[in-house]
Amino acid sequence: MEQRYYIFDWDGVFADSFTASVQANFNMGTRESIEDAAQHVIKYSSNPHTHLRTSSREQIITADRWTERYASFLIYEEIPLFQEFIDEVTKIPNAQFAIVSSGPGIVIRKLLRQVDIDFTHVLAYEDHHSKEEKVEHICRDWGIDVGNAYYFTDTITDVLELQSIMDTSKIIGCAWGYLGYDALRTVLPDHQILKTFTDIHTIHG
């Protein structure tokens, strides 16, 4: 069977972290209400932001400071995992797995203690601000062209940010995440959106 190369976003794919993210955003004191914080999280997941390789130094410094402060609140929130999806991923044979996230590494690594998947890489915000760079780094280490890797995400943002370097047919949406099926359908065809956890077994490559 052909080797598979799967890179996953973390939040909204493995981690059911929307509620925790909203609460952490609110607790930072810059949002007027929980509803305002929720809209901020949705907007953040729907538009390209400062995780591009072309980001200015000023943008990166601002993002660094925000992420560090956000992590200091998020670390205290309870974040459940999508355990059924984790169980399905463990069944996939002949595969390399990695995580590329814009979330804070301290929170991701804390939760990873509960995940029985052998990831070759776990690259969080602190490892590089650009998801493009992180995906390319992993593919170099794997010895493959970026076009041979799949990326699983729940956000429009990731689709827009990675479509210039990846095979767009291998960017896969996860409908159980932050934005849901209808939002993902605006940037991905139906057959590239996983609607249930077991749908990952319909992906070949």
C-alpha positions, 0 to 999 in steps of 0.5 A, spaced: 500 500 500 502 506 498 505 511 503 500 516 506 502 523 508 497 527 513 498 533 516 493 536 521 491 542 524 490 541 531 484 546 534 477 544 531 480 537 528 483 533 534 481 538 539 474 541 541 477 547 543 472 552 540 468 554 547 475 554 550 478 559 545 472 563 546 472 564 553 480 565 553 479 571 548 473 574 553 478 573 559 483 577 556 479 583 557 479 586 550 472 583 548 465 586 550 462 580 551 462 572 550 458 573 543 463 578 541 469 573 543 465 568 539 465 572 533 472 574 533 474 567 533 470 565 527 473 571 523 480 569 525 478 562 522 475 565 516 480 570 513 487 570 511 491 573 517 499 574 519 501 567 518 503 568 511 511 568 510 510 575 507 508 578 514 512 584 516 516 584 522 511 589 525 505 584 524 509 578 527 511 582 533 504 583 534 502 576 533 507 574 538 505 578 543 498 576 542 499 569 542 503 569 548 498 572 552 492 568 549 496 562 551 496 564 558 489 564 559 487 558 554 492 553 558 487 554 564 481 552 560 478 545 559 479 542 552 476 536 550 478 532 544 475 529 539 477 522 541 472 518 536 476 521 530 483 520 534 481 513 534 480 513 527 486 516 525 490 510 529 487 505 524 490 508 518 496 504 515 502 506 512 502 513 514 506 519 516 502 524 521 504 531 523 501 537 526 501 544 524 498 549 528 497 556 529 495 555 536 500 556 542 505 550 543 504 549 551 497 548 550 497 543 544 503 539 548 499 538 554 493 535 551 497 531 546 499 527 552 492 524 551 493 522 544 496 515 542 498 517 535 505 518 533 506 524 530 513 526 527 512 533 527 508 538 532 509 545 529 505 550 533 505 558 533 512 558 536 516 554 531 514 559 525 509 564 524 508 561 517 503 555 516 506 555 509 513 554 512 511 549 517 508 545 511 514 545 507 519 544 513 515 537 514 515 535 507 522 536 506 524 532 512 519 526 510 523 527 503 517 528 499 514 534 494 509 538 498 504 536 493 504 529 495 501 531 502 494 532 505 492 537 510 486 537 514 483 543 517 476 546 519 478 553 517 477 557 511 483 561 513 488 555 512 485 553 505 486 560 503 493 560 506 496 553 503 492 553 497 498 557 493 503 551 495 499 545 496 495 540 491 488 544 492 485 537 491 489 534 498 486 540 502 481 536 506 475 540 511 473 537 517 466 539 518 466 538 526 470 544 527 470 551 528 466 553 522 462 547 520 460 544 513 456 550 510 462 555 511 467 550 508 463 549 502 465 556 500 472 554 499 472 546 498 468 541 494 463 537 497 468 531 496 473 534 500 470 535 506 469 530 512 462 530 515 464 524 520 470 521 523 470 515 519 470 519 513 477 519 513 478 512 511 475 515 504 481 519 503 486 515 499 494 517 498 
